[in-house]
């Protein structure tokens, strides 16, 4: 991998991306706090342990943004909230190298807006990776109008170096996958609300009848119901009341132990 990768964030996408990148080179991952750094180290150790010939020692977890200053590619992977992302890009703007590629793993927000917040839209790209990152092959690439041809080429090369398949998509809410996927996922919830079918019944029908590897309700839990709600709002599709109620109750899916299913 020609790029030296710096990752901003410590959640599932950030640590999964770090593990995937560690197959090909050194990675620096920034975490906001001591507890976030501890969770990130545990997550990358676990992810790398599931992969062949990947050494978690290639991933350095830091809490000082200055440590990202030497990276040739910076990828922000924090919570899917435009204000949080913009605030971080404001902090990063004076720290990163002048030729560094700047990317965000946003799944639904405007790349143009984030690019403007970075202060260098000509070097910006939306890199929508999919969870679990080490296994999922697709990366949607969305560029602001200002992005140079060099940055576009480097972005494609970076994704290919990670062993992924890049597809350039328009900078529209939800890009391609989520724009098509979430109306379907929410339709399963509306069906449940209408009929009283169990989550297991709906998911089994779609797994065995449509050949899907995971049913729609289990997938919503896996994505996170808070994230799912945010994506639904971003693509302007109606969010089911069941999703709103679960989010309000703090039942966000697998990561909290409860959603449409209960997890141990």
HELIX and SHEET records of a PDB file:
HELIX    1   1 UNK A   12  UNK A   22  1                                  11    
HELIX    2   2 UNK A   34  UNK A   49  1                                  16    
HELIX    3   3 UNK A   56  UNK A   58  5                                   3    
HELIX    4   4 UNK A   65  UNK A   68  5                                   4    
HELIX    5   5 UNK A   82  UNK A   92  1                                  11    
HELIX    6   6 UNK A  111  UNK A  118  1                                   8    
HELIX    7   7 UNK A  121  UNK A  123  5                                   3    
HELIX    8   8 UNK A  149  UNK A  161  1                                  13    
HELIX    9   9 UNK A  177  UNK A  195  1                                  19    
HELIX   10  10 UNK A  199  UNK A  210  1                                  12    
HELIX   11  11 UNK A  216  UNK A  223  1                                   8    
HELIX   12  12 UNK A  225  UNK A  234  1                                  10    
HELIX   13  13 UNK A  241  UNK A  248  1                                   8    
HELIX   14  14 UNK A  254  UNK A  256  5                                   3    
SHEET    1   A 8 UNK A  59  UNK A  62  0                                        
SHEET    2   A 8 UNK A  27  UNK A  30  1                                        
SHEET    3   A 8 UNK A   5  UNK A   8  1                                        
SHEET    4   A 8 UNK A  73  UNK A  76  1                                        
SHEET    5   A 8 UNK A 101  UNK A 104  1                                        
SHEET    6   A 8 UNK A 124  UNK A 129  1                                        
SHEET    7   A 8 UNK A 138  UNK A 142 -1                                        
SHEET    8   A 8 UNK A 165  UNK A 168  1                                        
END                                                                             
